């Protein structure tokens, strides 16, 4: 049997095409439905009436990643903390290890990609303000990376549960940031 919709061949006794799932009109269990052309037209929803799938639980920014980075936490610590905080949901989808590795690799890649630019800027200006700006920009990008990874690896994360975990992470990050600032000020 050759499919009328996609043109590929499949067995005569199959109720539907294997590739496009079009009904086999010669099959004994076939019931008269609308023609394929009309069926295809009704499935296509115009873009203006289609509702966007808003499964971005983390939005586009993850504040806890940024604050942990501003605290001087390295890549592995941010990756470990975020994985542990969201472990329950990540474990449901069996993606906790992939999330950890993705977070770690994304942050390492960001570091090695931006390292030459940062070195040139620091050597050229030797300004505290430039160093502060570079650190802040890096922390912001890390917040964006964290949000994208949570959205990718845990698309079914309950928003209220995510918000609760993120509030805990932000509180921990602020405490760590304050401790870091106090320790650095006492060293000088």
C-alpha atoms as a printed R data frame, in Angstrom:
    type eleno elety resid chain resno       x      y      z
1   ATOM     1    CA   UNK     A     1   0.000  0.000  0.000
2   ATOM     2    CA   UNK     A     2   1.291  3.475 -0.847
3   ATOM     3    CA   UNK     A     3   0.219  6.277  1.465
4   ATOM     4    CA   UNK     A     4  -1.866  9.016 -0.176
5   ATOM     5    CA   UNK     A     5  -0.502 11.639  2.180
6   ATOM     6    CA   UNK     A     6   3.269 11.054  2.342
7   ATOM     7    CA   UNK     A     7   3.778  8.661 -0.606
8   ATOM     8    CA   UNK     A     8   5.697  6.026  1.377
9   ATOM     9    CA   UNK     A     9   4.919  2.339  1.167
10  ATOM    10    CA   UNK     A    10   3.539  0.308  4.082
11  ATOM    11    CA   UNK     A    11   1.794 -3.040  4.634
12  ATOM    12    CA   UNK     A    12  -1.792 -3.416  3.339
13  ATOM    13    CA   UNK     A    13  -3.074 -4.765  6.657
14  ATOM    14    CA   UNK     A    14  -1.930 -1.704  8.651
15  ATOM    15    CA   UNK     A    15  -4.789  0.580  9.811
16  ATOM    16    CA   UNK     A    16  -2.565  3.698  9.484
17  ATOM    17    CA   UNK     A    17   0.556  4.771  7.654
18  ATOM    18    CA   UNK     A    18   3.687  4.036  9.688
19  ATOM    19    CA   UNK     A    19   5.291  7.391  8.867
20  ATOM    20    CA   UNK     A    20   2.546 10.013  8.861
21  ATOM    21    CA   UNK     A    21  -0.285  8.124 10.619
22  ATOM    22    CA   UNK     A    22  -2.725  8.763  7.773
23  ATOM    23    CA   UNK     A    23  -5.636  6.264  7.795
24  ATOM    24    CA   UNK     A    24  -5.598  3.291  5.425
25  ATOM    25    CA   UNK     A    25  -8.909  3.649  3.550
26  ATOM    26    CA   UNK     A    26  -8.720  0.049  2.306
27  ATOM    27    CA   UNK     A    27  -8.378 -1.424  5.799
28  ATOM    28    CA   UNK     A    28 -11.494 -3.382  7.004
29  ATOM    29    CA   UNK     A    29 -11.783 -1.287 10.187
30  ATOM    30    CA   UNK     A    30 -11.658  2.027  8.323
31  ATOM    31    CA   UNK     A    31 -14.561  4.369  9.051
32  ATOM    32    CA   UNK     A    32 -15.335  7.206  6.694
33  ATOM    33    CA   UNK     A    33 -13.799 10.395  8.055
34  ATOM    34    CA   UNK     A    34 -13.025 13.753  6.545
35  ATOM    35    CA   UNK     A    35 -10.640 13.745  3.557
36  ATOM    36    CA   UNK     A    36  -6.924 14.069  4.243
37  ATOM    37    CA   UNK     A    37  -6.742 17.587  2.795
38  ATOM    38    CA   UNK     A    38  -9.493 18.838  5.130
39  ATOM    39    CA   UNK     A    39  -7.932 16.946  8.036
40  ATOM    40    CA   UNK     A    40  -4.593 18.659  7.433
41  ATOM    41    CA   UNK     A    41  -6.272 22.082  7.265
42  ATOM    42    CA   UNK     A    42  -8.076 21.651 10.572
43  ATOM    43    CA   UNK     A    43  -4.904 20.557 12.382
44  ATOM    44    CA   UNK     A    44  -2.974 23.670 11.402
45  ATOM    45    CA   UNK     A    45  -3.683 26.414 13.919
46  ATOM    46    CA   UNK     A    46  -2.863 29.936 12.801
47  ATOM    47    CA   UNK     A    47   0.074 31.397 14.767
48  ATOM    48    CA   UNK     A    48  -1.947 34.323 16.073
49  ATOM    49    CA   UNK     A    49  -4.531 32.041 17.736
50  ATOM    50    CA   UNK     A    50  -2.048 29.472 19.023
51  ATOM    51    CA   UNK     A    51  -1.250 29.790 22.694
52  ATOM    52    CA   UNK     A    52   2.465 29.878 23.436
53  ATOM    53    CA   UNK     A    53   3.663 27.035 25.607
54  ATOM    54    CA   UNK     A    54   4.864 28.770 28.732
55  ATOM    55    CA   UNK     A    55   6.833 25.993 30.341
56  ATOM    56    CA   UNK     A    56   9.685 28.242 31.385
57  ATOM    57    CA   UNK     A    57   9.467 27.626 35.112
58  ATOM    58    CA   UNK     A    58  12.678 29.520 35.868
59  ATOM    59    CA   UNK     A    59  11.838 32.425 33.588
60  ATOM    60    CA   UNK     A    60  14.895 33.833 31.889
61  ATOM    61    CA   UNK     A    61  17.057 34.508 34.946
62  ATOM    62    CA   UNK     A    62  18.134 32.610 38.050
63  ATOM    63    CA   UNK     A    63  19.058 35.046 40.815
64  ATOM    64    CA   UNK     A    64  20.617 32.461 43.104
65  ATOM    65    CA   UNK     A    65  23.240 31.528 40.482
66  ATOM    66    CA   UNK     A    66  24.180 35.179 40.088
67  ATOM    67    CA   UNK     A    67  24.471 35.823 43.838
68  ATOM    68    CA   UNK     A    68  26.504 32.656 44.402
69  ATOM    69    CA   UNK     A    69  28.841 33.762 41.626
70  ATOM    70    CA   UNK     A    70  29.168 37.233 43.176
71  ATOM    71    CA   UNK     A    71  30.121 35.481 46.421
72  ATOM    72    CA   UNK     A    72  33.169 34.098 44.685
73  ATOM    73    CA   UNK     A    73  31.833 30.567 44.459
74  ATOM    74    CA   UNK     A    74  33.462 28.617 41.684
75  ATOM    75    CA   UNK     A    75  31.758 26.708 38.933
76  ATOM    76    CA   UNK     A    76  31.631 23.384 40.700
77  ATOM    77    CA   UNK     A    77  30.116 24.861 43.864
78  ATOM    78    CA   UNK     A    78  27.350 26.647 41.998
79  ATOM    79    CA   UNK     A    79  26.643 23.470 40.035
80  ATOM    80    CA   UNK     A    80  26.550 21.323 43.184
81  ATOM    81    CA   UNK     A    81  24.344 23.742 45.133
82  ATOM    82    CA   UNK     A    82  21.825 24.177 42.310
83  ATOM    83    CA   UNK     A    83  21.676 20.431 41.673
84  ATOM    84    CA   UNK     A    84  21.116 19.699 45.368
85  ATOM    85    CA   UNK     A    85  18.446 22.389 45.737
86  ATOM    86    CA   UNK     A    86  16.457 21.147 42.755
87  ATOM    87    CA   UNK     A    87  17.417 17.474 43.128
88  ATOM    88    CA   UNK     A    88  13.924 16.193 43.930
89  ATOM    89    CA   UNK     A    89  12.457 17.499 40.673
90  ATOM    90    CA   UNK     A    90  15.536 16.676 38.607
91  ATOM    91    CA   UNK     A    91  15.564 13.140 40.015
92  ATOM    92    CA   UNK     A    92  11.932 12.615 38.904
93  ATOM    93    CA   UNK     A    93  13.045 13.057 35.318
94  ATOM    94    CA   UNK     A    94  16.302 11.180 35.985
95  ATOM    95    CA   UNK     A    95  18.289 14.181 34.787
96  ATOM    96    CA   UNK     A    96  20.069 15.319 37.971
97  ATOM    97    CA   UNK     A    97  23.506 14.219 36.776
98  ATOM    98    CA   UNK     A    98  22.936 15.688 33.307
99  ATOM    99    CA   UNK     A    99  21.825 18.970 34.891
100 ATOM   100    CA   UNK     A   100  24.950 19.051 37.082
101 ATOM   101    CA   UNK     A   101  27.269 18.283 34.174
102 ATOM   102    CA   UNK     A   102  25.447 20.758 31.918
103 ATOM   103    CA   UNK     A   103  25.706 23.509 34.537
104 ATOM   104    CA   UNK     A   104  29.384 22.758 35.135
105 ATOM   105    CA   UNK     A   105  30.302 22.566 31.443
106 ATOM   106    CA   UNK     A   106  28.339 25.688 30.539
107 ATOM   107    CA   UNK     A   107  30.092 27.685 33.244
108 ATOM   108    CA   UNK     A   108  33.522 26.318 32.352
109 ATOM   109    CA   UNK     A   109  32.901 27.080 28.683
110 ATOM   110    CA   UNK     A   110  31.832 30.598 29.595
111 ATOM   111    CA   UNK     A   111  35.010 31.035 31.621
112 ATOM   112    CA   UNK     A   112  37.359 29.788 28.903
113 ATOM   113    CA   UNK     A   113  35.579 31.700 26.141
114 ATOM   114    CA   UNK     A   114  35.693 34.986 28.040
115 ATOM   115    CA   UNK     A   115  39.135 34.515 29.625
116 ATOM   116    CA   UNK     A   116  41.155 36.116 26.789
117 ATOM   117    CA   UNK     A   117  38.819 39.119 26.648
118 ATOM   118    CA   UNK     A   118  38.893 39.558 30.421
119 ATOM   119    CA   UNK     A   119  42.704 39.356 30.537
120 ATOM   120    CA   UNK     A   120  43.050 42.002 27.846
121 ATOM   121    CA   UNK     A   121  40.575 44.339 29.566
122 ATOM   122    CA   UNK     A   122  42.169 43.938 32.987
123 ATOM   123    CA   UNK     A   123  45.695 44.502 31.667
124 ATOM   124    CA   UNK     A   124  44.645 47.482 29.538
125 ATOM   125    CA   UNK     A   125  42.716 49.350 32.205
126 ATOM   126    CA   UNK     A   126  43.861 47.981 35.579
127 ATOM   127    CA   UNK     A   127  40.739 49.584 37.021
128 ATOM   128    CA   UNK     A   128  38.672 48.311 39.923
129 ATOM   129    CA   UNK     A   129  35.518 49.475 38.179
130 ATOM   130    CA   UNK     A   130  36.323 47.391 35.084
131 ATOM   131    CA   UNK     A   131  37.037 44.344 37.265
132 ATOM   132    CA   UNK     A   132  33.739 44.871 39.072
133 ATOM   133    CA   UNK     A   133  31.875 45.247 35.750
134 ATOM   134    CA   UNK     A   134  33.436 42.078 34.356
135 ATOM   135    CA   UNK     A   135  32.557 40.131 37.503
136 ATOM   136    CA   UNK     A   136  28.984 41.405 37.440
137 ATOM   137    CA   UNK     A   137  28.556 40.640 33.723
138 ATOM   138    CA   UNK     A   138  29.896 37.140 34.279
139 ATOM   139    CA   UNK     A   139  27.502 36.607 37.202
140 ATOM   140    CA   UNK     A   140  24.546 37.818 35.105
141 ATOM   141    CA   UNK     A   141  25.406 35.415 32.294
142 ATOM   142    CA   UNK     A   142  25.673 32.602 34.832
143 ATOM   143    CA   UNK     A   143  22.161 33.473 36.058
144 ATOM   144    CA   UNK     A   144  20.847 33.215 32.492
145 ATOM   145    CA   UNK     A   145  22.620 29.875 31.987
146 ATOM   146    CA   UNK     A   146  21.117 28.506 35.210
147 ATOM   147    CA   UNK     A   147  17.591 29.474 34.159
148 ATOM   148    CA   UNK     A   148  17.972 27.966 30.698
149 ATOM   149    CA   UNK     A   149  19.230 24.688 32.148
150 ATOM   150    CA   UNK     A   150  16.389 24.429 34.669
151 ATOM   151    CA   UNK     A   151  13.870 25.169 31.906
152 ATOM   152    CA   UNK     A   152  15.469 22.556 29.657
153 ATOM   153    CA   UNK     A   153  15.993 19.728 32.146
154 ATOM   154    CA   UNK     A   154  12.861 20.209 34.282
155 ATOM   155    CA   UNK     A   155  10.091 21.533 32.021
156 ATOM   156    CA   UNK     A   156   7.357 20.026 34.232
157 ATOM   157    CA   UNK     A   157   8.670 21.613 37.423
158 ATOM   158    CA   UNK     A   158   5.814 23.003 39.517
159 ATOM   159    CA   UNK     A   159   6.241 26.792 39.547
160 ATOM   160    CA   UNK     A   160   5.319 27.210 43.205
161 ATOM   161    CA   UNK     A   161   7.788 24.486 44.221
162 ATOM   162    CA   UNK     A   162  10.495 26.055 42.058
163 ATOM   163    CA   UNK     A   163   9.852 29.491 43.575
164 ATOM   164    CA   UNK     A   164  10.079 28.036 47.090
165 ATOM   165    CA   UNK     A   165  13.414 26.333 46.305
166 ATOM   166    CA   UNK     A   166  14.731 29.443 44.565
167 ATOM   167    CA   UNK     A   167  13.828 31.619 47.580
168 ATOM   168    CA   UNK     A   168  15.778 29.218 49.798
169 ATOM   169    CA   UNK     A   169  18.717 29.349 47.381
170 ATOM   170    CA   UNK     A   170  18.633 33.158 47.290
171 ATOM   171    CA   UNK     A   171  18.582 33.340 51.095
172 ATOM   172    CA   UNK     A   172  21.562 30.970 51.334
173 ATOM   173    CA   UNK     A   173  23.374 32.906 48.600
174 ATOM   174    CA   UNK     A   174  22.848 36.245 50.379
175 ATOM   175    CA   UNK     A   175  24.173 34.807 53.657
176 ATOM   176    CA   UNK     A   176  27.207 33.399 51.845
177 ATOM   177    CA   UNK     A   177  27.731 36.741 50.079
178 ATOM   178    CA   UNK     A   178  27.650 38.648 53.393
179 ATOM   179    CA   UNK     A   179  30.092 36.195 54.975
180 ATOM   180    CA   UNK     A   180  32.394 36.518 51.960
181 ATOM   181    CA   UNK     A   181  32.343 40.317 52.160
182 ATOM   182    CA   UNK     A   182  33.059 40.271 55.920
183 ATOM   183    CA   UNK     A   183  35.959 37.835 55.473
184 ATOM   184    CA   UNK     A   184  37.429 39.892 52.627
185 ATOM   185    CA   UNK     A   185  37.119 43.139 54.584
186 ATOM   186    CA   UNK     A   186  38.878 41.595 57.602
187 ATOM   187    CA   UNK     A   187  41.769 40.414 55.415
188 ATOM   188    CA   UNK     A   188  42.574 43.986 54.370
